[in-house]
């Protein structure tokens, strides 16, 4: 059996709905986000999961819990802040449109979409990758090397950094990568962590 890696961004959160920068603020799922998580679980029903990983933030943890409940399974779960969302620093909690009015749309686009320019007191995607990828390579690919199927429920930017590594995206290409809420990405990997196939459910 070829090991599977399944990456899922959490379901819609309250601040996704309100179009606010969330980052490390612990914001709950919306009712829609809960439904998205349950639907993801139904799409994955019948797939064997040996171990699950999630972040230190409850929106990811709750999404994982709802996915596993929908699948009708219980699996060992590891939580680590290495998988947390990108830290948006001084932008956390601010409405994105109002932030654009205050700092200028071009500046906000640079903060949101450049690879290596962080917002004030926050992380760029480069910084997120620098904490997410060593954990991914050490722990998650360690399980893949043992032939385990792994489910990772995390965040837009922590998952983007993992997809960037798996799909060998350039720092320009990753800026165009958008991951929908609670959409499972299913990779078949070899035990070295090389991608054999990829499917979006």
Secondary structure, 3 states (H helix, E strand, C coil): CCCEEEEEECCCEHHHHCCECCCCCCCCECHHHHHHHHHHHHHHCCCCCCEEEECCCHHHHHHHHHHHHHHCCCCEEEECHHHCCCCCHHHCCCEHHHHHHHHCHHHHHHHHHCCCCCCCCCCCHHHHHHHHHHHHHHHHHHHHHCCCCEEEEECHHHHHHHHHHHCCCCCCHHHHCCCCCCCCEEEEECCCCCEEEEEEC
